[in-house]
């Protein structure tokens, strides 16, 4: 599986918020960066803002009578 390209950017967060994110990350056994990525992805998913996943060829395969 190909690795997704990532973009880097600077994020300014107040110290209380950062402390809470770092504690949450530690509780979930994630890095702070991984936790921030998860938080953002979940927010986008809940808001239905993530791009739709493309179907692969295996998703479109059918048997001889045209059913899945």
Secondary structure, 3 states (H helix, E strand, C coil): CCCCCCCCCCCCCCHHHHHHHHHHHHHCCCCHHHHHHHHHHHHHHHCCCCCCCCCCHHHHCCCCCCCC
